[in-house]
Amino acid sequence: MTQLVVPPARPVFTSSDRDAIARLVDEALTSGSLTLGPVTERFENAFAARHRADAGIAVSSGTAALEIILRSIGIEGRSVVVPANTFFATAAAVLHAGGRPRLADIDRSTFALSAASVASALDNDCAAVILVHIGGVISSEVEEIARLCAEAGVPLVEDAAHAHGATFHGRAAGSFGSAAAFSFYPTKVMTSGEGGMILTSDERLAAEARMYRDQGKAGFLGGEHVRLGYAWRMSELHAAVGEVQLARLDSFLEVRRRAGSRYATGLAGAAGITSVPLAPGTASNYYKYLAMLAPGIDRDEFKRIVREDHGVGMSGEVYSSPLHHQPVFRSITHGPLPVTEAVCAHHVCLPVHSDITDDEVDHVINAVRQVAADLAGRALIS
Ligand SMILES: Cc1ncc(COP(=O)(O)O)c(C=O)c1O
């Protein structure tokens, strides 16, 4: 019998999805309206409605979405609280928008900023706080964090690059802060090839964001540049892919959530590997399935054996290296970050695809249980 091979990532486009995209692309090419046209507007409205936000502003990437939000808030010369455990772009966007990232520690149960770390980082210099919904998990402290920010008069920004369709007590990612940034990079739960979306229910912020994404122009057809914007538009062709993927989001979530609960059951009682449990009310989109390896296990060796002996490609961590270890961020100021250090060093992400089968999930469970138990046993003996 040939062994199942489970890749680390697998974007899903059925033949009917591809046909639907081809029709929309044909529509755009025939009309000659190739950017900021009707397909993009439909995609924006549908994505905003799906996450219960008033406005969606489609842009060229999740990174652009973050920078535009920060420029629209106005953070120049001030600090922005960023978790030390996030993707490069979260902190880079702060620097590009003229601010100073201030790294704060995370909570080990959510991999995100904790209310306590936000409370201790908020001061008069703080222009915004960025909460990242790591792996598609919205922190169970999100309402407390939003309250702390509101009391301090500091906008809360959601980096929802991982969190399409994720909810906490039924409230969608993108509806907790002043604005949220989503990414449609190919590995994400839904993709437009490349692209991003800003969600906000703040009319002023939405108007600013629309100007920034289109070279800072006061209006699409005008020639007056009133902000230092950039070419951050989304093309109609990307929006066509995004619109079709959005129509599939609920079915993707169903598959991913089924895989998530199968992993949780299948890993219960395993030696050397433990699922990261979700708090009550948290409905992850399972962008990543998060698990911790026992401290004595070497993650690189674990991943190599799982891949070479079992054909399972583990997906990338979120994140293997905290921001303050990245050479480009060495000069960023931060206090002690012990939880970030431990989480980054010891977690793994099991593969989850929007069409993953029960057989594939079971194969991964058997593989990781076996390899983690072997390595944990070896660590005990040595
Ligand atoms: C947490 C986080 N923020 C921002 C981004 C940036 O998104 P993009 O790659 O679309 O620019 C990513 C993308 O990988 C991300 O994971």
The ligand as a Tripos MOL2 file, in Angstrom:
@<TRIPOS>MOLECULE
LIG
   16    16     1     0     0
SMALL
NO_CHARGES

@<TRIPOS>ATOM
      1 C1          0.1830   37.8470   11.1300 C.3       1 LIG1
      2 C2          0.3870   38.3670    9.7330 C.ar      1 LIG1
      3 N1          0.2960   39.6930    9.5170 N.ar      1 LIG1
      4 C3          0.4560   40.2070    8.2860 C.ar      1 LIG1
      5 C4          0.7280   39.4180    7.1870 C.ar      1 LIG1
      6 C5          0.9690   40.0450    5.8710 C.3       1 LIG1
      7 O1          0.1060   39.6130    4.8600 O.3       1 LIG1
      8 P1          0.5770   39.5940    3.3240 P.3       1 LIG1
      9 O2          1.4940   38.4410    3.1520 O.co2     1 LIG1
     10 O3         -0.7100   39.4420    2.5700 O.co2     1 LIG1
     11 O4          1.2300   40.9030    3.0550 O.co2     1 LIG1
     12 C6          0.8100   38.0410    7.3550 C.ar      1 LIG1
     13 C7          1.0550   37.1870    6.1870 C.2       1 LIG1
     14 O5          1.5960   36.1860    6.1030 O.2       1 LIG1
     15 C8          0.6520   37.4950    8.6590 C.ar      1 LIG1
     16 O6          0.7450   36.1760    8.8600 O.3       1 LIG1
@<TRIPOS>BOND
     1     1     2 1
     2     2     3 ar
     3     2    15 ar
     4     3     4 ar
     5     4     5 ar
     6     5     6 1
     7     5    12 ar
     8     6     7 1
     9     7     8 1
    10     8     9 2
    11     8    10 1
    12     8    11 1
    13    12    13 1
    14    12    15 ar
    15    13    14 2
    16    15    16 1
@<TRIPOS>SUBSTRUCTURE
     1 LIG1         1 GROUP 0 **** ****
